[in-house]
Amino acid sequence: MKACPGAICCYLVAMSAQAQLAQEPVVQAGFSQPGWELVVGPFAVHFSNEDDHSSVFLLGLERNQSDNVIWGLSVFRNSFGQTSAYAYYGYRWDGLFGNPAIYAKLSGGIIYGYKYPYEDKVPFNHNGFGLGIIPAIGYRLTPNDALQVGALGTAGLIFTYNRKF
C-alpha cells in the first residue's frame, strides 16, 4: 500500500503544532495576559453581625502587568455607609494547583474613608487614612471574566466580578 504524500504532510504539520502547543506557557491561554480590569464588588459577608453594618458596594480599576505586578484604585461604600477608597500595589500568582484559571493576589495600600466613630475598624488609621492588606483568590471563567474572593482582615469577605478589557 502506497502512502499519500498529502497525508504525510498533514501528519507532520499536526505533530509540529501539537509539540508547539505543549511548550507554550499558560499565558498563551489568555488567562495571564496583562491589561486593565474593571472590578465590581456587589456585596461582602461579615464575620460579625453588628447592627450598624450596611451593604457594601465596590467599583475599581486594576492594572495587571506582564511581570504579575498589580496596582489599582477601588472606591466603595464601607460597612458603615461611608464613602471610602483603597489605592494599592501588589502581586498576582497565576496557575495555582496546576490550573491556569486559578490565581491568587496579595495587595497592600492606603485606605481612606473610615472616619469617626469607625476609625478603629482600620489599622493605623489617622484622620481617615489607614493601611490595608487584602489577600484574594480568583477563578477565570474566560480570559476576560473572573470571580474573586478577598479577605478583609478579620471583618469579612468581599466577592467581586472582574472584567478584563
Buried (B, 14 or more C-beta within 10 A) or exposed (E): EEEEEEEEEEEEEEEEEEEEEEEEEBBEBEBBEBEEBBBBBEEBEEEEEEEEBEEBBBBBBBBBEEEBEBBBBBBBBBBBEBEBBBBBEBBBEBBBEEEBBBBBBBBBBBBBBBBEEBBEBBEEBEEBBBEBBBBBBBBBEEBBEBEBBBBBEEBBBBBBBBEBE
